[in-house]
Amino acid sequence: MSRTPQGQRASLDKQPHEVAAMFDGVAARYDLTNTVLSFGQDRSWRRATRAALGLRPGERVLDVGAGTGVSTEELAHSGAYAVGADLSLGMLHAGKRTRPQVPLLAGDALKLPFADASFDAVTISFALRNVNDTDAALRELARVTRPGGRLVVCEFSTPVNPAFRTVYLSYLMRSLPAVARAVSSNPDAYVYLAESIRAWPDQAALAARIGAAGWGRVAWRNLTGGVVALHRAIRD
């Protein structure tokens, strides 16, 4: 793994300091890069996440892995009080510059700086696969959610159509890094991101892990043919 400031990417064992450093390196152009690489679909995925949470004015929602706060800002459109947490200080600083009105703070998904049952809803978008211990993170999300509260995980997943899946995996491993070189401040990081998507569990496997971590009524919905899946659950 390269450790130069502009060429760092985490290994798939996902050590927190490596992941944080990698995202520090892409923070400056992260939102733009995501929009380009997703062909603009990232906006609709954020709206779908907000809708799946069913937020109401006055509720409290935690956005883990919030990065620059673009997802947190979307959640706040519901009228709920939305706060974002992220491990990468570089991402948080970029978010503070562009979205000073969005509450953002440093926080590790494995040890969130909140009391038990602090939130009506929690969500994590495109960040759960970057956590060193997925099951522990799901339990920690349950800890800070009140009984009966909601979880939505928005994450890359497995396309359901075999032909489309083949094309998609080719894009991930070949085209995505090439596009990232044109628009990202740290294209090497996107090689890791492609690898981590390919190694991630499919929809049913992730649902089983969510259910084993203290969440009930687990269900999922595919977006963009399964490129992304929304997993929704209720705190037992």
VOMIDREN-579719 format. One record per residue (C-alpha): residue number from 1; x, y, z; residue in three letters. Coordinates in steps of 0.001 Angstrom, whole numbers, padded with zeros to 6 digits. Example, Ala and Ser with C-alpha at 12.3 -4.5 7.8 and 13.67 -1.06 7.14 Angstrom:
<atoms>
- 1,012300,-004500,007800,ALA
- 2,013670,-001060,007140,SER
</atoms>
This chain:
<atoms>
- 1,000000,000000,000000,MET
- 2,001350,003431,-000929,SER
- 3,001668,005792,002016,ARG
- 4,002332,009020,000156,THR
- 5,-000194,011778,000998,PRO
- 6,-001657,011865,-002513,GLN
- 7,-001478,008104,-003193,GLY
- 8,-002772,006369,-000112,GLN
- 9,-005406,003680,-000077,ARG
- 10,-006495,001411,002748,ALA
- 11,-005936,-002315,002645,SER
- 12,-009000,-004556,002859,LEU
- 13,-008312,-005316,006528,ASP
- 14,-009678,-001770,007062,LYS
- 15,-007489,-000483,009869,GLN
- 16,-009134,002742,011131,PRO
- 17,-006057,004944,010744,HIS
- 18,-005602,003768,007138,GLU
- 19,-009247,004372,006254,VAL
- 20,-009216,007825,007875,ALA
- 21,-006006,008795,006082,ALA
- 22,-007359,007547,002753,MET
- 23,-010505,009645,003077,PHE
- 24,-008479,012653,004223,ASP
- 25,-006729,012353,000856,GLY
- 26,-009933,012444,-001209,VAL
- 27,-011861,014994,000849,ALA
- 28,-011271,018025,-001368,ALA
- 29,-013132,016624,-004399,ARG
- 30,-015028,013747,-002799,TYR
- 31,-018579,014926,-003512,ASP
- 32,-017812,015841,-007131,LEU
- 33,-016028,012530,-007732,THR
- 34,-018943,010537,-006330,ASN
- 35,-021411,012331,-008575,THR
- 36,-019277,011695,-011660,VAL
- 37,-018591,008023,-010849,LEU
- 38,-022257,007310,-010091,SER
- 39,-023499,009182,-013188,PHE
- 40,-025460,011486,-010859,GLY
- 41,-027306,008638,-009139,GLN
- 42,-025837,009558,-005734,ASP
- 43,-028461,012292,-005347,ARG
- 44,-031376,009910,-005829,SER
- 45,-029773,007390,-003450,TRP
- 46,-029603,010055,-000738,ARG
- 47,-033251,010983,-001268,ARG
- 48,-034248,007313,-001108,ALA
- 49,-032373,006911,002168,THR
- 50,-034193,009855,003691,ARG
- 51,-037555,008496,002546,ALA
- 52,-036798,005008,003908,ALA
- 53,-036052,006420,007352,LEU
- 54,-039532,007940,007566,GLY
- 55,-038264,010918,009547,LEU
- 56,-040638,013348,011215,ARG
- 57,-040044,016944,012356,PRO
- 58,-038527,017030,015815,GLY
- 59,-036953,013575,015647,GLU
- 60,-033219,013059,016088,ARG
- 61,-031270,011166,013429,VAL
- 62,-027590,010210,013404,LEU
- 63,-025717,009934,010104,ASP
- 64,-022618,007764,010624,VAL
- 65,-019845,007952,008057,GLY
- 66,-021247,011323,007053,ALA
- 67,-018074,012539,005370,GLY
- 68,-018596,016115,004189,THR
- 69,-022185,016130,005451,GLY
- 70,-023931,015995,002071,VAL
- 71,-026035,013054,003298,SER
- 72,-026682,014741,006654,THR
- 73,-027913,017858,004872,GLU
- 74,-030336,015719,002866,GLU
- 75,-031721,014136,006055,LEU
- 76,-032349,017570,007560,ALA
- 77,-034774,018359,004721,HIS
- 78,-037256,016117,006570,SER
- 79,-037452,018567,009478,GLY
- 80,-035641,016162,011804,ALA
- 81,-032525,017227,013716,TYR
- 82,-029701,015517,011797,ALA
- 83,-026151,015214,013096,VAL
- 84,-023270,013648,011188,GLY
- 85,-020255,011741,012505,ALA
- 86,-017149,010614,010644,ASP
- 87,-013702,009218,011371,LEU
- 88,-011915,011396,008813,SER
- 89,-011014,014866,010036,LEU
- 90,-010209,015890,006469,GLY
- 91,-013735,015063,005350,MET
- 92,-015226,016898,008329,LEU
- 93,-013123,019994,007662,HIS
- 94,-014219,019990,004006,ALA
- 95,-017833,019689,005150,GLY
- 96,-017486,022535,007623,LYS
- 97,-016280,024786,004815,ARG
- 98,-019075,023939,002396,THR
- 99,-021940,023229,004850,ARG
- 100,-021303,025265,008008,PRO
- 101,-024924,024887,009079,GLN
- 102,-024712,021065,009268,VAL
- 103,-023729,019641,012704,PRO
- 104,-020673,017430,012083,LEU
- 105,-018364,015825,014626,LEU
- 106,-015572,013294,014827,ALA
- 107,-016730,009821,015744,GLY
- 108,-015735,006198,015278,ASP
- 109,-018556,003869,014191,ALA
- 110,-017229,001314,016689,LEU
- 111,-017361,003732,019633,LYS
- 112,-019864,006499,019016,LEU
- 113,-019700,009510,021370,PRO
- 114,-023396,009332,022339,PHE
- 115,-025379,007890,025214,ALA
- 116,-027577,004835,024867,ASP
- 117,-030905,005390,023065,ALA
- 118,-030009,008942,021992,SER
- 119,-031600,008833,018535,PHE
- 120,-034932,008036,016929,ASP
- 121,-033160,006840,013789,ALA
- 122,-029654,006086,012563,VAL
- 123,-028213,005618,009108,THR
- 124,-024907,004830,007476,ILE
- 125,-024363,005371,003747,SER
- 126,-021489,003835,001779,PHE
- 127,-019392,003547,004930,ALA
- 128,-020317,000301,006673,LEU
- 129,-018059,-001728,004384,ARG
- 130,-015125,000508,005421,ASN
- 131,-015476,-000333,009123,VAL
- 132,-013030,-002851,010545,ASN
- 133,-015760,-004830,012373,ASP
- 134,-019120,-004696,010582,THR
- 135,-021040,-006627,013248,ASP
- 136,-019699,-004497,016089,ALA
- 137,-020655,-001343,014177,ALA
- 138,-024215,-002622,013722,LEU
- 139,-024420,-003333,017464,ARG
- 140,-023085,000135,018240,GLU
- 141,-025721,001687,015976,LEU
- 142,-028339,-000292,017898,ALA
- 143,-026934,000948,021219,ARG
- 144,-027467,004621,020398,VAL
- 145,-030964,004041,018938,THR
- 146,-034057,004030,021130,ARG
- 147,-036196,000863,021223,PRO
- 148,-038497,000982,018219,GLY
- 149,-036135,003329,016388,GLY
- 150,-035130,002819,012765,ARG
- 151,-031974,001921,010895,LEU
- 152,-031274,002367,007196,VAL
- 153,-028044,001112,005660,VAL
- 154,-027407,002475,002178,CYS
- 155,-024551,000506,000647,GLU
- 156,-023241,-000836,-002615,PHE
- 157,-024507,-004347,-003233,SER
- 158,-024897,-007076,-005861,THR
- 159,-026783,-006344,-009114,PRO
- 160,-029580,-008871,-009552,VAL
- 161,-029346,-009282,-013345,ASN
- 162,-026401,-011569,-014245,PRO
- 163,-025560,-009759,-017482,ALA
- 164,-025699,-006342,-015836,PHE
- 165,-023645,-007699,-012916,ARG
- 166,-020870,-008712,-015313,THR
- 167,-020803,-005266,-016920,VAL
- 168,-020915,-003559,-013527,TYR
- 169,-017999,-005553,-012092,LEU
- 170,-015973,-004753,-015194,SER
- 171,-016719,-001055,-014665,TYR
- 172,-015673,-001289,-011025,LEU
- 173,-012336,-002944,-011630,MET
- 174,-011349,-001273,-014919,ARG
- 175,-013252,001881,-015736,SER
- 176,-013853,003326,-012253,LEU
- 177,-010151,003782,-011432,PRO
- 178,-009601,005353,-014860,ALA
- 179,-012432,007842,-014351,VAL
- 180,-011196,008555,-010823,ALA
- 181,-007779,009508,-012211,ARG
- 182,-009459,012290,-014179,ALA
- 183,-011524,013794,-011358,VAL
- 184,-010276,012649,-007934,SER
- 185,-007600,014216,-005745,SER
- 186,-006449,010682,-004819,ASN
- 187,-007352,008144,-007524,PRO
- 188,-005489,005297,-005776,ASP
- 189,-008154,005376,-003066,ALA
- 190,-010781,004402,-005615,TYR
- 191,-008951,001167,-006381,VAL
- 192,-009538,000201,-002744,TYR
- 193,-013152,001356,-002949,LEU
- 194,-013751,-000832,-006012,ALA
- 195,-012121,-003815,-004296,GLU
- 196,-014166,-003287,-001132,SER
- 197,-017430,-003193,-003112,ILE
- 198,-016544,-006441,-004874,ARG
- 199,-015755,-008145,-001528,ALA
- 200,-018927,-006935,000219,TRP
- 201,-021762,-009386,001161,PRO
- 202,-024848,-009553,-001036,ASP
- 203,-028267,-008331,000071,GLN
- 204,-029388,-011457,001926,ALA
- 205,-026059,-011941,003701,ALA
- 206,-026030,-008355,004956,LEU
- 207,-029654,-008658,006105,ALA
- 208,-028708,-011688,008195,ALA
- 209,-025871,-009800,009860,ARG
- 210,-028131,-006848,010653,ILE
- 211,-030662,-009188,012250,GLY
- 212,-027957,-010821,014380,ALA
- 213,-026837,-007442,015725,ALA
- 214,-029997,-006505,017644,GLY
- 215,-032243,-005322,014835,TRP
- 216,-035622,-006753,013875,GLY
- 217,-037967,-006643,010866,ARG
- 218,-035013,-006449,008494,VAL
- 219,-035890,-005863,004851,ALA
- 220,-034131,-004467,001828,TRP
- 221,-034925,-002709,-001415,ARG
- 222,-032674,-002607,-004469,ASN
- 223,-031796,000671,-006144,LEU
- 224,-030356,000951,-009664,THR
- 225,-030805,-002762,-010250,GLY
- 226,-029002,-003756,-007067,GLY
- 227,-025926,-001590,-007547,VAL
- 228,-027084,-000127,-004229,VAL
- 229,-029387,-001671,-001631,ALA
- 230,-031290,000009,001185,LEU
- 231,-031545,-002232,004251,HIS
- 232,-034145,-001072,006778,ARG
- 233,-034622,-002456,010308,ALA
- 234,-036242,-001653,013646,ILE
- 235,-034429,-001566,016995,ARG
- 236,-035638,-004478,019141,ASP
</atoms>
